[in-house]
């Protein structure tokens, strides 16, 4: 069987796509555009910095000022600036969990970015991985940020993302006897106006992921 590889955000999109849309996602995963310039780079960087500072909004306000002073010279840059400003303004209204703000943590950068699950290679590439001290124990957590005005994640998609972050940290990052706490595994969707943590007791999420993996493998083999 050919190796199936999919990014975590595309996996979330896959879960809600039509049959035609799913085939398109698999085609793009088979032949990714290596020269594609990511959207909203400054916005994501400022959100990450805010989270590193435990929800301090100064990086967000700095980003807003930078964007307001930019003079875009292409339609793409105009669109990026417009959506980026709206995203940062929306992030200000999101409520970062109080326990995240109160945690004593450091940001780490694991070498491994992927998770093998059900014979699918998930590209997790978390935006933030933290190692902290919680109630006297060493714990790990992670964050994935999603910024898409046209395709925000719904609650179920966000649950898929946070669960995969949890599995990734548990299997690829955490060292014994430290723990991965699901409440610190967060999917942040700026335009969906939600922050969703993992729930290790919700077995329906894992079953849904397994079913989607089976579907991905079938489409991958047929491509």
C-alpha positions in Angstrom: 0.0 0.0 0.0 1.2 3.5 -0.9 1.9 5.7 2.1 -1.1 7.9 2.9 -0.2 11.3 4.1 -2.5 14.2 5.0 -2.2 17.4 7.0 -4.3 17.7 10.1 -6.3 20.7 8.8 -7.0 19.0 5.4 -8.1 15.9 7.4 -10.7 18.1 9.2 -11.8 19.5 5.8 -12.0 16.0 4.4 -14.4 15.0 7.2 -17.0 17.5 6.0 -16.4 17.3 2.2 -18.5 15.8 -0.6 -17.2 12.8 -2.4 -15.8 15.0 -5.1 -14.3 17.3 -2.5 -12.6 14.4 -0.8 -11.1 13.2 -4.0 -9.7 16.7 -4.6 -8.1 16.8 -1.2 -6.4 13.5 -1.8 -5.2 14.6 -5.2 -3.6 17.8 -3.6 -2.0 15.7 -0.9 -0.5 13.4 -3.5 1.0 16.4 -5.4 1.4 19.3 -3.0 2.3 22.7 -4.2 5.8 23.2 -2.6 6.0 26.8 -3.7 2.6 27.9 -2.4 2.9 31.0 -0.1 0.9 30.5 3.1 -1.8 33.0 3.9 -2.0 35.1 7.1 1.6 34.5 8.2 1.9 37.6 10.4 -1.5 36.9 12.0 -0.6 33.3 12.9 2.8 34.5 14.3 1.1 37.1 16.5 -1.4 34.6 17.8 1.4 32.2 18.6 3.3 34.9 20.4 0.2 35.8 22.4 -0.3 32.2 23.5 3.4 31.9 24.4 2.8 34.9 26.7 -0.2 33.2 28.3 -2.9 35.2 26.5 -1.2 38.6 26.6 -2.9 40.6 23.9 -0.1 43.0 23.2 1.3 41.0 20.3 -2.2 41.0 18.8 -2.4 44.8 19.1 1.1 45.1 17.6 0.0 43.0 14.7 -3.1 45.1 14.1 -1.0 48.3 14.0 1.4 46.7 11.5 -1.4 45.6 9.2 -3.1 49.0 9.4 0.1 50.7 8.3 0.7 48.3 5.4 -0.1 49.4 1.8 -0.7 46.2 -0.2 0.2 46.4 -3.9 -1.6 43.2 -5.1 -5.1 41.8 -4.8 -3.7 38.9 -2.8 -2.0 41.2 -0.3 -5.1 43.3 0.0 -7.2 40.2 0.8 -4.5 38.9 3.2 -4.5 42.2 5.0 -8.3 42.5 5.3 -8.8 39.0 6.6 -5.8 39.2 8.9 -7.1 42.3 10.5 -10.5 40.7 11.1 -8.8 37.5 12.5 -6.7 39.4 15.0 -9.8 41.5 16.1 -11.7 38.2 16.5 -8.9 36.6 18.5 -9.2 39.4 21.1 -12.7 38.2 21.9 -11.7 34.6 22.3 -11.4 33.3 25.9 -8.2 31.5 26.5 -8.8 28.9 29.2 -7.8 30.2 32.6 -5.8 27.0 33.4 -3.6 27.6 30.3 -2.9 31.2 31.4 -1.9 30.0 34.9 0.4 27.2 33.8 4.1 27.5 34.3 5.4 26.3 30.9 8.1 26.5 28.3 7.7 26.3 24.6 9.5 23.3 23.0 10.1 22.4 19.4 9.9 18.6 18.8 11.8 17.2 15.8 9.0 14.9 15.0 6.0 16.7 13.4 4.0 13.7 12.3 1.8 11.0 13.8 1.3 7.5 12.4 -2.3 6.5 13.1 -4.3 3.7 11.5 -1.6 3.5 8.7 -2.1 7.1 7.8 0.7 9.6 8.2 -0.8 12.7 9.8 1.2 15.9 9.4 0.4 17.5 12.7 3.0 20.4 12.7 1.5 22.0 15.9 1.8 25.8 16.1 2.7 25.5 19.8 4.0 22.7 21.9 4.4 23.3 25.6 6.0 21.5 28.5 5.0 22.6 31.9 4.5 21.9 35.6 0.9 21.2 36.7 0.1 20.1 40.2 3.7 18.9 40.7 3.8 16.9 37.5 5.5 17.4 34.2 2.9 17.7 31.5 2.7 18.4 27.7 0.2 20.3 25.7 -0.2 21.6 22.1 -2.1 24.1 20.0 -3.2 24.1 16.4 -4.4 27.4 15.0 -6.9 27.5 12.1 -7.6 30.7 10.2 -10.0 30.4 7.4 -12.9 32.9 6.8 -14.5 30.8 4.1 -14.1 27.4 5.8 -14.1 27.7 9.6 -14.1 24.4 11.5 -17.3 23.4 13.2 -17.3 21.8 16.7 -16.8 18.3 15.4 -13.9 19.2 13.1 -12.3 21.0 16.0 -12.7 17.9 18.2 -10.9 15.8 15.5 -8.0 18.2 15.5 -7.6 18.4 19.3 -7.8 14.6 19.6 -5.1 14.1 17.0 -2.9 16.7 18.8 -3.4 14.6 22.0 -2.5 11.4 20.2 0.6 13.0 18.6 1.9 14.3 21.9 1.2 11.1 23.7 2.9 8.9 21.1 5.6 11.1 19.6 6.6 13.7 22.1 5.9 13.0 25.8 8.6 11.2 27.8 7.8 8.8 30.7 6.6 9.5 33.4 5.3 12.8 32.2 1.7 13.2 31.0 -0.2 14.7 28.1 -3.3 16.4 29.6 -6.1 16.5 27.1 -7.3 19.9 28.4 -4.1 21.4 27.2 -4.5 20.0 23.6 -6.3 22.8 21.9 -7.8 23.5 18.5 -8.2 27.2 18.1 -10.4 28.3 15.2 -10.4 32.1 14.9 -13.3 32.5 12.5 -15.2 29.6 14.1 -15.0 31.6 17.4 -14.1 28.5 19.4 -11.3 26.9 21.4 -11.8 23.1 21.8 -9.7 20.8 24.0 -9.3 17.1 23.6 -11.5 14.6 25.5 -9.8 11.3 26.0 -13.1 9.8 27.3 -15.0 10.5 24.0 -14.5 7.3 22.1 -16.8 8.4 19.3 -14.1 10.8 18.1 -11.5 8.0 17.8 -14.0 5.8 16.0 -14.8 8.7 13.5 -11.1 9.2 12.9 -10.6 5.4 12.2 -13.5 5.5 9.7 -12.2 8.5 7.9 -8.7 6.9 7.8 -10.3 3.9 6.1 -11.9 6.2 3.6 -8.7 8.0 2.9 -6.8 4.8 2.3 -9.4 3.6 -0.2 -9.2 6.9 -2.1 -5.4 7.0 -1.9 -5.2 3.5 -3.5 -7.6 4.4 -6.2 -5.8 7.7 -7.1 
